[in-house]
Amino acid sequence: MPAGREQEARRFYGELLGIPEVSKPAELAERGGAWFEQGPLKVHLGVDGNFRPARKAHPAFRVREFSSLLARLRAAGVSVTEDEILPRVARAYVDDPFGNRVELIAAATRARLSFVVGASGVGKTSAVRCLEARAHERLRCFYFDAIGVPSSAVMDRDFGGPEAWQAHATRAWVDEMSKVASGSLALLDGQTRPSFVFAALADRDVDLNVVLLDCEREARERRVIERGQPELASPQMDSWAAYLRGQSDALLLPRIDTTELTVDGVADALERCLRISSAYDECSELMKLRTVEPNHEVPATSVGMLPVLVIHRDENFR
């Protein structure tokens, strides 16, 4: 980029594309330029005294909210050139403020299923209801107990025991949640084993998140007593909470400690953890680059914007 035009970079990459700016290391800051990063996506603009815009070689970003991003760019006066050469791939080209070519590729969208699990008293239902009240456009909330919890005798008779009923109910909820529109987030609050969730989704092509809410035993027991369910302040519930912590550790699931958090605070933490409030999601895995054929359709991932390295032949290459 040319010297002295950092504000234009912030407007384009930060405000329009939605990639947060990060501070450059102190040793590099005096050189000018700007860095923008989101998860595996890293755009580092350096100042070049002999700057020439890159008109052929360019970064390509896979974008989840493709149409809305193009509309936002056009509204800001950015020229957008849509390209239909590749079958089944929606893509467009724009220039950054310095004339560098940037490609935007629509990411295939899949249903996003998220499960908030935890023992009674950790704040699952209150937090999910708080999120539901915030009316996020693509969020649908479900509650495990809404289908009704049968008696122990019925569980034994019809399902072979409480554990088998829980597995059955988890599969039923997965079927219901999978009906949400592609690209939406279905969020279930419930007491179920994370292993049942993974088993129920083993043959489904969805983006999956399971988050454990946990808290100190004293806080959990105080909450269930205050809401009139003292029978849930029991050794059995302590064992269930410990079991879920064990599954969280074994399956490397994110865990939110709600001991000192308000309901809004837990909802805020879930928003960040489940990437509800951001159009551009962080990818939880390290980015891996591989070569693909020019007309190859890159499979969708959970990331909202992911860098793709594109190399074109340029007869006037310099």
GIUR-V750494 format. One record per pair of residues at least 12 apart in sequence whose ideal C-beta (glycine too) atoms are under 8 Angstrom apart, sorted by the first residue. I is the first residue (numbers start at 1). GAP is how many residues later the second one is. Records with the same first field share a line. If there is no record, write none. Layout:
I=GAP + GAP
//
This chain:
1=32 + 33 + 44 + 45 + 46 + 47 + 50 + 97 + 99
2=45 + 46 + 49 + 96
3=29 + 44 + 46
4=28
5=92 + 93
6=26 + 27 + 28
8=89 + 90
9=24 + 25 + 27 + 36 + 87 + 88 + 89
10=24
11=86
12=66 + 84 + 85
13=21 + 23 + 30 + 32 + 83
14=22
16=56 + 57 + 60 + 62
17=19 + 44 + 52 + 288
18=20 + 51 + 260 + 261 + 262 + 287
19=17 + 18 + 19 + 22 + 24 + 261 + 286
20=16 + 17 + 18
21=13 + 14 + 15
22=13 + 14 + 15
23=12
31=15 + 16
32=14 + 15
33=12 + 13 + 14
38=242 + 244 + 267
39=242 + 243 + 244 + 264
40=242 + 243 + 245 + 246 + 247 + 263 + 266 + 267
41=20 + 239 + 262 + 264 + 265 + 266
42=265
43=16 + 264
51=47
52=266
53=42 + 45 + 46 + 47 + 48
54=46 + 47
55=44 + 45 + 46
56=45 + 256 + 258 + 261
57=44 + 253 + 254 + 255 + 257
58=42 + 43 + 44 + 45 + 252 + 254
59=43 + 44 + 248 + 249 + 250 + 251
60=31 + 42 + 43 + 44 + 45 + 247 + 248 + 249 + 250
61=41 + 42 + 43 + 44 + 244 + 245 + 246 + 247
62=43 + 44 + 45 + 236 + 239 + 241 + 243 + 244 + 246
63=41 + 42 + 43 + 44 + 241 + 242
64=43 + 45 + 119 + 215 + 216 + 217 + 239 + 240 + 241
65=214 + 239
66=24 + 38 + 39 + 40 + 41
67=39
68=211
69=35 + 210
70=12 + 22 + 34
73=21
78=16 + 17
79=15 + 16
80=12 + 13 + 14
81=12 + 13
86=208 + 209
87=208
88=209
89=16 + 17 + 206 + 208
90=15 + 16
91=12 + 13 + 14 + 15
92=12
103=205 + 207
105=193 + 203
107=193 + 194 + 196 + 197 + 199
108=189 + 191 + 192
109=73 + 74 + 191
110=72 + 73 + 95 + 96 + 97 + 190
111=66 + 67 + 69 + 70 + 71 + 72 + 73 + 75 + 95 + 96
112=71 + 72 + 73 + 74 + 94 + 95 + 96 + 97 + 190
113=61 + 64 + 65 + 72 + 73 + 75 + 88 + 93 + 94 + 95 + 96
114=71 + 72 + 73 + 74 + 94 + 95 + 96 + 97 + 160
115=72 + 73 + 75 + 77 + 79 + 82 + 93 + 94 + 95 + 96
116=12 + 71 + 72 + 73 + 74 + 95 + 97 + 154
117=73 + 74 + 75 + 76 + 77 + 80 + 93 + 94 + 95 + 96 + 127
118=73 + 94 + 95 + 96 + 123 + 126
119=72 + 95 + 101 + 118 + 121 + 122 + 125
120=71 + 100 + 104 + 109 + 112 + 117
121=94 + 98 + 99 + 100 + 101 + 102 + 103 + 111 + 112 + 116
122=91 + 92 + 93 + 98 + 119 + 136
123=90 + 92 + 100 + 135 + 138 + 140 + 143
124=65 + 66 + 67 + 89
125=18 + 64
126=137 + 140
127=62 + 86 + 131 + 136 + 139 + 140 + 143
128=13 + 15 + 59 + 61 + 142
129=12
130=133 + 134 + 136 + 137
131=56 + 136 + 139 + 140 + 145
134=133
136=49 + 140 + 141
138=43 + 45 + 46 + 47
139=45 + 46 + 48 + 137
140=37 + 40 + 44 + 45 + 46 + 47
141=46 + 47 + 48
142=31 + 34 + 35 + 44 + 45 + 46 + 47
143=45 + 46 + 47
144=25 + 29 + 44 + 45 + 46 + 47 + 48
145=45
147=22 + 25 + 26
150=15
163=30
166=25 + 26 + 27 + 30
167=26 + 29 + 32 + 33
169=23
170=20 + 22 + 23 + 26 + 27 + 30
171=25 + 29
173=15 + 17
174=23 + 26 + 27 + 30
178=26 + 28
185=89 + 91
187=87
191=49
193=50 + 51 + 54
194=16 + 18 + 50 + 53 + 54 + 57 + 59
195=52 + 56
197=13
198=12 + 53
207=95
209=45 + 64 + 65
210=41 + 43
211=42 + 43 + 44 + 45 + 59 + 62 + 63
212=32 + 33 + 35 + 36 + 41 + 42 + 43 + 44
213=42 + 43 + 45 + 53
214=27 + 30 + 31 + 34 + 41 + 42 + 43 + 44
215=42 + 43 + 44
216=43
217=21 + 24
219=39 + 40
220=13 + 17 + 21
221=12
224=13
254=19
256=13 + 14 + 17
275=29
278=26
279=25
280=24 + 25
281=21 + 22 + 23 + 24
282=21
283=18 + 19 + 20 + 23
284=18
287=19 + 20
289=20
//
